[in-house]
Amino acid sequence: MSGYMYSDRQLREWPDASQAAHYWEKANHAGQNADYWKARALSAERRMQEHDCEGEQP
């Protein structure tokens, strides 16, 4: 999906099937983005829990 954002006015001029395809692609991309950030957060949490700070006091 390109980074270009279509306006509501532009989308209203498209056929219904094209509008539906656009919104499906947009929702699919948002889902992939959410999955990416969820994986990043889980990885960071796991690394933080595995890190043992005890005994590292200067």
N, C-alpha and C positions, 0 to 999 in steps of 0.2 A: 504494500500500500504506500502510495506516495505521501509526502508530507503536505500536499496541497489540501486545504479545507474548502469545501464547496459551501456556498451560502444557501440558506433555505430557499431564497428566490430562484437560484440556479437549479436546485434539486426539484422544485415544483414543476419545472419545465421538462424534466425527464419523464420517460414512460415509467409506469408503476414498477415494472420488472427491474428496470435499471436503478430506481430508487431503493428497492428492496435489496438488490445486490450490493449497493453502496453501503447501506446500513448494516448488512450482514458482515461485510468486510471490516467495517469500523468496529463492530462488536467483537468480531473474531480477534482483531488486533488488540483491543482492550483486554480481552481474556488472556492472550499470550503475554501481554505486558504485566498483568496481575500475577500470572504464574511465575514469571521471571523474578519479580520483586519478592514474592513469597519464598521462592527458593533461596534468594540472597539473604533474606531475613532469617530463615531457618538455619542456613549455613553459619551466619554470624553468631546466632544464638548457641549453636553447637560448639563452635570454636571458643566462645566465651566461657561456656560451662566446662570445657576440657582444660582450659588454662588454669593452672594452679598458682595462685598469687602468694600462697603461704610460704614463708621462708625467704621471700624476695625483698624484705624490708632492708633498707640501707642502714 
